[in-house]
Every structure is written in structure tokens, then in C-alpha cells.
Amino acid sequence: MAQIIFLHGASSSGKSTIAKALQDRIEMPFWHISIDHLRDAGLLPTRRFKSGEFRWADARSAFFDGFHGSLKAYADAGNNLILEHILDKENWLEMLARLLAQHDVFFAGVHCPLELLVEREAARGDRPIGSARQDYETIHVGKAYDIELNSTDSVDANVEALLTAWRSDRRVSSFTRQRG
């Protein structure tokens, strides 16, 4: 059984910062994986999507189906994962809970005030303007977490709280509830 620490939060909420610090402190080897890593590594034909030559809307579903399947494959092979992801489609939680059912999923909500999300989104320049606001208003609704973090707290405080909760083996999140 692999260990999966799932950081779920709006675009620009601080998931990557927490994930990097967590990977440096956790006592076991963990892969840090996200959609941004795939995009930044050149896996996607991003330039051609941006130019309009290819339509992201036509490729999005297959891309995420493949990404989600790869998470299962990584975990099934025995790799521990720190996953940053945004569950922005209604069925993704249930689907990932099924795919990862044989693994220990620790689900962490990462919260950030809307004003700060909007500021970070504009500063980054690599997200569609308005996506942070949309995420803020929708993605946490109906989700139960093993821990909830606030990115206005220090990175060290968030990582320490996350590690303490993860080490407790107490799982009460939507992932645990989906298993039944």
C-alpha cells in the first residue's frame, strides 16, 4: 500500500510551496507530482494550444483520464505520492477514491483568502484570469478533509501540522468515506 498525501486547493493557493517543503521533511521517499510538472516539463504541446492550433477543450478529458490513471499506476508500483490537484469536475473525487482505494490517501484542504488568490493569479501570469475565483467558490464544497491548512500560515507551520496529522493515522476524509 502506497502513502498518498493529496493537497487540494484553488489555483495559486500555495499547494506547491507546501508540497516542496513537505517532501524535504517527510521521513519516507515521496514523489511530488502535479499537472504543473507535466506542463512545465514540456509534456503538453502548450504553445500549440495557446496559438489555437489545437483545442485544449478537445484534449482535456483524455489528458486527465491519463493523469488519474498514472497516479494509480505509480501508487500500485509502490511509490508514495505528494499530489497537488484541483478536483474541479464533479465526478473526480469518486473516481480517484475508486482508483486509489487500496492505498492510504491523506486528504488535505489548502485554503487561501480570495484577495490573495486573485493577487497571486495575476502575478503568476500562467493561469486564466478568474480561475482562482472560480476554484475558491466551488472546489471545497462538500469535501471532508483529514486536515485543513491555511496558506496565510507559515509554510513550516502548515508542514508541521500536516505531518502531525498524517502520522496519527486518523483518516476521516471524503476518500475514507468513499471506501465505505
C-alpha positions in Angstrom: 0.0 0.0 0.0 1.4 3.4 -1.0 1.0 6.5 1.1 -0.6 9.4 -0.8 -0.8 12.9 0.6 -3.3 14.8 -1.6 -3.1 18.6 -1.4 -6.3 20.0 -2.7 -6.8 23.8 -3.1 -7.6 26.5 -5.5 -5.2 27.5 -8.2 -2.4 29.7 -6.6 -3.4 28.7 -3.1 0.1 27.5 -2.1 -0.1 23.8 -2.7 3.3 23.7 -4.5 5.1 25.6 -1.7 3.7 23.2 0.9 4.5 20.1 -1.2 8.1 21.1 -1.7 8.7 21.8 1.9 6.8 18.6 2.9 9.0 16.5 0.5 12.1 17.9 2.2 10.9 17.0 5.7 8.9 13.8 5.5 10.7 10.6 6.7 10.0 8.5 3.7 10.7 8.9 0.0 7.7 10.6 -1.8 7.3 11.7 -5.4 5.9 15.2 -5.8 3.5 15.2 -8.7 1.2 17.7 -10.3 -0.3 18.8 -13.6 2.1 21.8 -13.5 5.1 19.5 -13.5 3.8 17.8 -16.7 3.1 21.2 -18.3 6.4 22.7 -17.3 8.4 19.6 -18.5 7.0 20.2 -22.0 4.8 17.1 -22.0 1.9 19.0 -23.5 2.0 21.0 -26.7 1.2 24.1 -24.7 2.4 26.6 -27.4 0.1 24.9 -29.9 -2.8 25.0 -27.5 -2.2 28.7 -26.8 -2.0 29.5 -30.5 -5.3 27.8 -31.2 -3.9 25.2 -33.5 -5.1 22.6 -31.0 -8.1 23.0 -28.7 -7.5 22.2 -25.1 -11.2 21.6 -24.7 -10.8 18.6 -27.1 -7.8 17.2 -25.3 -8.6 17.9 -21.6 -10.7 14.9 -20.8 -8.2 12.4 -22.2 -5.4 14.2 -20.6 -7.0 14.0 -17.1 -8.1 10.4 -17.6 -4.4 9.5 -18.3 -3.2 11.6 -15.4 -5.5 10.0 -13.0 -4.7 6.5 -14.3 -1.0 7.3 -13.9 -1.5 8.1 -10.2 -2.9 4.7 -9.7 0.0 3.1 -11.6 2.6 5.0 -9.6 0.9 4.0 -6.3 0.3 0.4 -7.4 4.0 0.1 -8.1 4.7 1.1 -4.5 5.6 4.8 -4.9 4.5 7.2 -2.2 3.0 10.4 -3.6 2.6 14.0 -2.6 -0.1 15.0 -5.1 -1.3 18.5 -5.8 -4.5 18.6 -7.7 -7.7 20.5 -8.1 -10.9 18.4 -8.2 -12.8 20.7 -10.5 -15.0 18.1 -12.0 -17.9 16.7 -10.0 -17.0 13.0 -10.5 -13.3 13.2 -10.0 -13.4 12.6 -6.2 -15.4 9.5 -6.5 -13.3 8.2 -9.5 -10.0 8.8 -7.7 -11.3 7.3 -4.5 -12.1 4.1 -6.5 -8.7 4.2 -8.3 -6.7 4.7 -5.1 -8.9 2.6 -2.8 -6.1 0.2 -1.9 -3.8 3.0 -0.8 -3.7 5.2 2.2 -4.9 8.6 1.0 -4.5 11.5 3.4 -6.6 14.4 2.0 -5.5 17.9 2.9 -7.6 21.0 2.0 -5.4 24.1 1.3 -7.3 27.3 1.8 -6.3 30.9 0.9 -8.3 34.1 1.1 -9.8 35.2 -2.2 -8.0 38.5 -2.4 -4.6 36.8 -2.1 -5.6 34.1 -4.7 -6.5 36.8 -7.2 -3.3 38.7 -6.4 -1.2 35.5 -6.9 -3.0 34.5 -10.0 -2.3 37.9 -11.7 1.4 37.8 -10.6 1.9 34.3 -11.9 0.5 35.0 -15.3 0.2 31.3 -16.2 -3.4 30.8 -15.3 -6.6 32.0 -16.9 -7.7 35.1 -15.0 -10.7 34.2 -13.0 -9.8 30.5 -12.4 -8.7 31.2 -8.8 -12.0 32.9 -8.0 -14.0 30.0 -9.6 -11.9 27.4 -7.7 -12.4 29.4 -4.5 -16.1 29.4 -4.8 -16.5 25.7 -5.8 -13.8 23.2 -5.1 -14.1 22.8 -1.3 -17.9 22.5 -1.3 -19.0 19.1 0.0 -15.4 17.8 0.7 -14.3 16.4 4.0 -10.6 16.6 4.8 -8.2 14.9 7.1 -6.7 18.3 7.8 -7.4 21.8 6.6 -4.5 24.2 6.1 -4.4 28.0 5.5 -1.7 29.3 3.2 -1.6 32.5 5.2 0.1 30.5 8.0 3.8 29.9 7.6 4.9 27.0 5.4 6.7 25.5 8.4 3.6 25.6 10.5 1.5 24.0 7.7 4.0 21.3 7.1 4.3 20.5 10.8 0.5 20.4 11.3 0.2 18.2 8.2 2.9 15.8 9.3 1.5 15.5 12.8 -2.0 14.7 11.4 -0.6 12.3 8.8 1.4 10.4 11.3 -1.6 10.0 13.5 -3.1 7.5 11.0 -6.5 9.1 11.6 -8.4 9.3 8.3 -11.9 10.9 8.2 -11.9 12.5 4.7 -14.0 12.1 1.7 -11.6 9.4 0.5 -12.2 7.3 3.6 -15.9 7.8 3.3 -15.9 6.7 -0.3 -14.3 3.4 0.6 -17.0 2.8 3.0 
